[in-house]
Amino acid sequence: MAKRKPRRADGATTEAASPLIDLQPHSTISVLATRKMFNAAGLTTLPLIPGGKSCVIKGWTTMPSSDLWEEAEDDANIGLRCGDGGLGALDPDDERANRAIASWHKGMGIDPVGVVTRPDRMQYYLLTEFPEGFHRGTLTDLNGDALGPHSLSCTAPSRVNGFQRYLVGDIGQLTYVQFRDLPVTWAAQHKLTIPAELEGRLAELGLYGLGLRATRANTNTLDCVRLFGFSEQWIEEAGRLASRLHATKPGHPVQLESGAYYPSRSEAIWSITRTLLKVDWDIEKICEFIGHVPGRMVDIEDDVRRCQATLISERMPLIEQLEQLPETLDTSRHATGRATDGKVMSGLLRLAIQFGPEFGHETRRVGFMAGRSLDPTHNSLKRLIVAGRVEYYQDKRRHGYRLVQPKVQPERKPKSAHVIRLRSWDKPFILAGECCRLGCTEPRASSRKNAKYCVTHRTENQARWTNRARCVSSGCTRRRVAGSAYCRGHGGS
């Protein structure tokens, strides 16, 4: 039987396809003609590095297209700036997501228009009105991204990893779709700006480790991170990870020297951002430290700000607990001890906000944050342990005091109840203690869990199963040979 030829999202076979741009070598295609075609459709084109998916010049999100093309090379790849003219892109990451997005187009009655990025992958274009603050989302229950403003799409006739991309459908006939109808998941907390009210609250508390300049203005001028000796070590680790990040190709995991790896470059960027936020670097300094990552379709600043907003949302329970913490605690008999306990508890909360609640801290570090000397801090920590507010944490790598962590009980598998397997001649519903055979109301022969029948039917069943193993010759009681109906004496083999 002849093997079916692979089909694209529009239903045509690959060989019979007639894309908008001919499949010919990249060097022979007129870049100027391609730009005119996209500009006639109301889209903004960008020059990309040859063989890559990143723009030539940093700041492409706001610069005019004509200024960017002045410094482009002759063999530059071509990209489309999402957001301009309402252009959006659905970018599935695997074959399953690609089929799901193609089915979504069919269900909506939309002809797919997009660019084939791989033999089994396609990026779908459409027009929509993006909500305020949207830049990038994820496909609902699928592996893939939804590209909006501040994102770009590497389009045809670009050549990436040896594959020349080509268009499917008419780029001038893009369909407008309401944003709420798109298979896109996007939460409001993904906005890249922190509310002014929240920023004011954080500035009044004067917290470290959140990367806010307003917060740093009200903190102690002495850098507690450098005092504790973490700054240089964490910056070195972030620098090594950044060098690995720049050496990783798009779509590949970021490998570390230890053998561990990050599944994607975005996760590596988030790890660098979280590490440098602990050192209390601001957003601009972190972006400058990471630098331009080749092949990234989203600005580094967007990822860094999103990571900062996510970190603040994770620390909000601790921040609210710090705001509601009284100046004195009833953990001591003396007024001085109660005030010290309040300061020490406040210092532990500040350390948990900066480093994370799972991190343990030494007595001198807690005392520095609380503004108390070593001995009063040590005695206060003992009282807080007795009161159930603080615990002493120790493992193979570190030890110290930290806030009491909620204990997560492991899920216990329920004890498997004995299930009586019924046969075709048994009752569909069984009364307790009654024989399972249809039409029989006699009590079961035994009270054991696996007892199913009365004495009569149990004997009958035993005889039935015993006879199944006997030779079928008349009068013979010998066992059958495996795979035969006869014993060895009657020709079984």
C-alpha positions in Angstrom: 0.0 0.0 0.0 1.3 3.4 -0.9 2.2 5.6 2.0 0.1 8.8 2.4 2.0 12.0 1.9 2.2 14.4 4.9 -0.4 17.2 4.9 -0.1 20.7 6.0 -2.5 22.5 8.3 -4.5 23.7 5.2 -5.1 20.1 4.0 -2.8 20.2 1.0 0.1 17.8 0.6 3.6 19.1 1.0 4.6 18.4 -2.6 1.5 19.8 -4.1 1.6 23.0 -2.0 2.0 26.3 -3.8 3.1 28.7 -1.0 3.0 32.4 -1.4 6.8 32.5 -1.6 8.5 30.0 -3.9 10.8 27.4 -2.4 14.1 28.5 -3.8 17.5 29.3 -2.3 17.4 32.2 0.2 20.1 34.1 -1.7 18.0 34.4 -4.9 14.8 35.8 -3.2 14.4 39.5 -3.3 14.3 40.8 0.2 13.0 44.1 -1.0 10.1 42.4 -2.8 9.2 40.4 0.3 9.3 43.6 2.5 6.9 45.3 0.0 4.5 42.4 0.2 4.3 42.5 4.0 4.1 46.3 4.1 1.2 46.1 1.6 -0.6 43.9 4.1 0.0 46.5 6.9 2.7 44.6 8.7 6.0 45.8 10.1 9.1 43.9 9.0 12.4 43.6 10.9 15.9 42.5 9.8 17.1 39.5 11.7 20.6 38.1 12.0 21.5 35.7 9.1 20.4 32.2 10.1 18.9 33.3 13.4 15.7 34.6 14.9 16.8 37.7 16.8 16.8 41.3 15.6 20.0 43.0 14.6 19.6 46.1 16.8 18.5 46.2 20.4 15.5 48.4 20.9 13.6 47.0 17.9 10.3 47.2 19.7 10.1 51.0 19.2 12.4 51.9 16.4 11.0 52.5 12.8 11.4 49.6 10.4 13.3 51.8 7.8 16.0 52.7 10.4 16.5 49.0 11.2 16.9 48.0 7.6 19.6 50.5 7.0 22.1 48.4 8.9 20.8 45.0 7.7 23.0 42.6 5.8 22.1 41.3 2.3 21.4 37.8 3.5 19.4 38.9 6.7 16.4 36.9 7.8 13.0 38.6 8.0 10.8 39.0 11.0 7.4 40.5 11.7 6.8 42.7 14.7 3.8 41.4 16.6 1.3 44.0 17.9 1.7 46.4 15.0 -1.7 46.4 13.2 -3.1 44.0 15.7 -0.8 41.1 14.4 -0.6 38.1 16.8 1.0 34.7 16.4 0.1 31.3 17.9 3.4 29.3 18.1 2.9 25.6 19.1 5.9 23.8 20.4 5.1 20.2 19.4 3.1 18.2 16.9 0.2 17.7 19.3 -0.2 21.4 19.9 0.1 22.0 16.2 -2.8 19.6 15.4 -4.9 21.2 18.2 -4.4 24.7 16.8 -5.2 23.5 13.3 -8.4 22.0 14.7 -9.2 25.2 16.4 -9.0 27.1 13.1 -11.3 24.5 11.5 -13.8 24.8 14.3 -13.8 28.6 14.1 -14.2 28.5 10.3 -10.9 30.3 9.7 -8.5 29.5 6.9 -5.0 29.0 8.5 -2.5 31.7 7.5 1.1 31.4 8.8 4.6 30.3 8.3 5.9 26.7 8.3 8.8 26.7 10.7 9.6 23.0 10.5 8.4 20.1 8.4 5.8 19.3 11.2 5.4 22.7 12.7 3.6 25.9 11.8 3.2 29.4 13.3 -0.3 30.8 12.8 -1.0 34.5 12.2 -4.2 36.4 13.0 -5.4 39.8 13.9 -6.8 40.7 17.4 -7.1 43.5 19.9 -4.7 42.8 22.7 -5.7 43.7 26.3 -3.6 46.3 28.1 -0.4 44.9 29.4 -0.4 41.8 27.3 3.0 40.8 25.7 3.2 37.1 25.7 0.9 34.2 26.9 0.7 30.5 26.7 -1.6 28.2 24.7 -4.4 26.8 26.9 -3.5 23.2 28.0 -0.9 23.0 25.2 2.9 23.4 24.8 3.3 26.7 23.0 3.2 30.5 23.2 1.0 33.3 22.0 3.0 36.3 20.8 1.8 39.8 21.1 3.3 43.3 21.4 7.1 43.4 22.2 7.5 40.0 20.4 8.6 39.1 16.9 8.0 36.2 14.5 10.7 34.9 12.2 8.9 34.6 8.9 9.4 33.5 5.3 11.8 33.3 3.5 14.1 33.1 6.5 16.4 30.1 6.8 16.9 28.7 10.4 18.8 25.6 11.2 19.0 24.7 7.5 15.3 24.8 6.9 13.8 27.6 4.7 10.5 28.8 6.0 7.6 29.4 3.7 4.1 30.9 4.0 0.8 29.1 3.9 -2.3 31.1 2.9 -2.8 34.7 1.8 -1.0 37.0 4.2 -3.2 39.9 3.0 -6.4 38.1 4.1 -5.7 37.7 7.9 -8.8 37.1 10.0 -9.8 39.2 13.0 -10.6 37.2 16.1 -11.7 38.5 19.5 -9.0 38.0 22.1 -11.4 36.1 24.4 -12.0 33.5 21.7 -8.3 32.7 21.3 -6.9 29.5 23.0 -4.6 31.6 25.1 -4.1 31.6 28.9 -3.0 34.9 30.3 -3.3 36.1 33.9 -3.7 39.7 34.9 -0.7 39.4 37.3 1.5 39.0 34.2 1.4 42.7 33.6 4.9 44.1 33.7 4.2 47.1 36.0 3.9 47.0 39.8 0.9 49.0 41.1 1.9 52.3 42.7 0.1 51.5 45.9 2.0 48.3 46.4 5.3 49.9 45.5 4.5 52.6 48.2 3.8 49.9 50.8 7.1 48.1 50.0 9.0 51.4 50.2 7.6 52.1 53.7 8.7 48.7 54.9 12.2 49.1 53.4 12.8 45.5 52.3 15.8 44.0 50.6 15.8 41.6 47.7 12.9 42.9 45.6 14.9 45.1 43.2 13.0 48.4 43.9 14.8 51.7 44.0 12.2 53.3 46.1 12.6 50.5 48.7 16.4 50.8 48.7 16.2 54.5 49.5 14.7 53.8 52.9 16.9 50.8 53.9 20.1 50.8 55.9 23.1 52.0 53.9 25.0 48.9 55.1 24.5 46.1 52.5 23.5 43.1 54.5 24.1 40.8 51.6 27.8 41.7 51.4 28.1 41.5 55.2 26.8 37.9 55.1 29.2 36.9 52.4 26.7 35.8 49.7 27.1 38.6 47.2 30.2 37.5 45.4 29.3 33.8 45.3 25.8 34.4 43.9 27.1 36.9 41.3 29.7 34.3 40.1 27.1 31.6 39.8 24.8 33.9 37.9 27.7 34.9 35.6 28.5 31.2 34.8 24.8 30.5 34.1 24.7 33.6 31.8 27.7 32.4 29.8 26.0 29.0 29.3 22.8 30.8 28.3 24.5 32.8 25.6 26.2 29.6 24.2 22.9 27.7 24.0 21.0 27.5 20.7 17.3 28.4 20.6 15.1 25.5 21.5 17.8 23.6 23.4 18.2 23.1 27.2 20.8 25.1 29.1 23.4 22.6 30.2 25.5 23.2 33.4 28.9 22.0 34.3 27.5 19.8 37.1 25.4 17.8 34.6 22.1 19.5 35.6 20.2 21.6 33.0 17.4 24.0 32.6 14.7 22.8 30.1 14.6 26.2 28.4 16.5 29.4 28.2 13.5 31.3 29.7 13.9 29.2 32.9 17.6 30.0 33.0 16.8 33.7 32.7 14.4 33.5 35.6 17.0 31.7 37.7 19.5 34.4 37.0 17.0 37.1 37.9 16.0 35.5 41.2 19.6 35.1 42.2 20.5 38.8 41.4 17.3 40.0 43.1 18.6 38.4 46.3 21.7 40.6 45.9 19.2 43.5 45.6 20.1 44.5 42.1 17.5 46.6 40.2 15.9 45.7 36.9 18.2 47.8 34.7 21.3 46.4 36.3 20.1 42.8 35.8 19.2 43.4 32.2 22.6 44.8 31.5 24.2 41.9 33.3 22.3 39.3 31.2 22.8 41.2 28.0 21.4 40.4 24.6 20.5 36.7 24.1 20.7 35.6 20.5 17.4 34.2 19.1 15.2 35.6 21.9 11.9 36.9 20.5 11.0 38.7 23.7 12.9 41.5 25.4 15.0 40.4 28.4 13.5 43.3 30.4 10.0 41.8 30.0 11.1 38.5 31.4 13.0 40.2 34.3 10.0 42.4 35.2 7.7 39.4 35.0 10.0 37.4 37.3 10.1 40.4 39.7 6.3 40.6 39.8 5.9 36.9 40.3 8.4 37.0 43.2 6.6 39.8 44.9 3.3 37.9 44.5 4.9 34.9 46.1 6.2 37.0 49.0 2.9 38.8 49.6 1.8 36.5 52.5 5.1 37.3 54.3 4.8 41.0 53.5 1.3 41.1 54.9 2.4 39.2 58.0 5.3 41.7 58.5 2.8 44.6 58.2 0.5 43.1 60.8 3.2 42.1 63.2 2.9 43.9 66.6 6.0 45.5 68.2 5.9 43.2 71.2 5.1 39.5 71.4 3.7 37.6 74.5 6.5 35.0 74.4 8.4 36.4 77.4 7.6 37.4 81.0 9.5 40.7 80.7 8.7 43.7 78.7 12.2 43.9 77.3 12.1 40.3 76.1 8.7 40.8 74.5 10.1 43.8 72.5 13.2 41.9 71.5 11.1 39.0 70.3 9.1 41.3 68.1 12.2 42.7 66.6 13.7 39.3 66.0 10.5 38.0 64.4 10.5 41.1 62.2 14.1 40.4 61.2 13.3 36.8 60.3 10.4 37.9 58.2 12.6 40.3 56.3 15.2 37.6 55.7 12.4 35.2 54.5 11.2 37.9 52.0 14.7 38.4 50.7 16.1 34.9 50.5 12.9 32.7 50.7 11.1 31.1 53.6 13.0 27.8 53.2 16.4 29.4 53.8 18.0 29.1 57.3 20.0 31.9 58.9 22.6 32.2 61.6 22.1 34.0 64.9 24.3 37.0 63.9 22.5 37.5 60.7 19.1 37.5 62.4 20.5 39.8 65.1 21.8 42.3 62.4 18.4 42.5 60.8 16.7 42.8 64.2 19.1 45.4 65.5 20.1 43.4 68.6 23.3 41.9 69.8 24.2 38.2 69.7 23.1 37.0 73.2 19.6 38.7 73.3 19.0 37.4 69.8 19.9 33.9 70.8 17.7 33.9 73.8 14.8 35.4 71.8 15.1 32.6 69.2 14.9 30.0 71.9 11.6 31.6 73.2 10.2 31.8 69.6 11.0 28.1 69.1 9.1 27.2 72.3 6.2 29.4 71.1 6.1 27.5 67.8 7.0 30.4 65.6 10.6 29.5 64.6 12.3 26.3 64.0 16.0 25.2 63.7 16.7 23.9 60.2 19.7 21.7 59.3 20.6 19.6 56.2 23.8 18.6 54.5 24.4 22.0 52.9 23.2 24.6 55.4 21.7 25.2 58.8 20.1 28.0 60.8 16.9 29.5 62.1 13.8 30.0 59.9 10.1 30.5 60.2 8.1 27.4 60.9 7.2 25.8 57.5 3.8 24.2 57.0 4.2 20.5 57.0 2.8 18.8 54.0 1.5 15.3 54.8 2.4 12.8 52.1 -0.6 11.4 50.3 -1.5 8.0 51.6 -2.9 5.4 49.3 -6.2 4.1 50.6 -6.2 0.5 51.7 -7.5 -1.5 48.8 -10.8 -3.1 49.7 -11.4 -6.7 48.7 -13.3 -6.8 45.5 -15.4 -9.8 44.6 -15.1 -10.6 40.9 -18.4 -11.7 39.5 -19.0 -14.0 36.6 -21.7 -14.1 34.0 -23.9 -16.4 36.1 -23.5 -14.3 39.3 -25.9 -11.7 40.6 -25.3 -8.0 39.6 -26.0 -6.9 43.2 -25.0 -9.0 46.2 -26.6 -8.9 49.7 -24.1 -9.2 52.5 -23.7 -12.9 53.5 -25.7 -14.2 50.6 -24.6 -16.6 47.9 -23.6 -14.9 44.6 -25.2 -17.4 42.3 -28.4 -16.2 40.5 -31.6 -17.5 42.2 -29.8 -18.7 45.3 -30.5 -17.2 48.7 -28.5 -19.6 50.8 -25.8 -18.1 53.2 -22.2 -18.2 52.1 -20.1 -21.2 53.1 -17.6 -19.1 55.0 -17.2 -15.6 56.5 -13.9 -15.0 54.8 -13.5 -12.0 52.5 -13.0 -14.2 49.4 -16.0 -16.4 50.1 -18.7 -16.0 47.4 -20.9 -19.1 47.3 -22.9 -21.4 49.5 -21.7 -24.9 50.2 -23.5 -26.5 47.2 -22.4 -24.0 44.6 -18.9 -23.9 46.0 -18.5 -27.6 45.5 -20.0 -27.3 42.0 -17.5 -24.7 41.1 -14.6 -26.7 42.4 -15.7 -29.7 40.4 -16.0 -27.5 37.3 -12.5 -26.2 37.6 -11.1 -29.6 38.5 -12.7 -31.2 35.5 -11.2 -28.6 33.2 -7.8 -29.9 34.1 -8.6 -33.6 33.5 -8.2 -35.6 30.4 -11.3 -35.7 28.2 -11.1 -39.5 27.6 -14.0 -41.4 29.1 -13.2 -42.7 32.6 -9.7 -41.1 32.7 -8.9 -38.9 35.8 -5.3 -37.9 34.8 -4.3 -34.3 34.3 -4.1 -32.9 30.8 -0.8 -32.1 29.1 -0.3 -28.3 28.8 -1.8 -27.2 25.6 -3.7 -30.4 24.9 -7.1 -32.0 25.9 -5.5 -35.4 26.7 -3.1 -36.8 29.2 0.1 -38.4 28.0 -1.4 -41.9 28.1 -4.1 -40.9 25.6 -1.8 -39.1 23.1 -1.4 -35.7 24.7 1.8 -33.9 23.7 
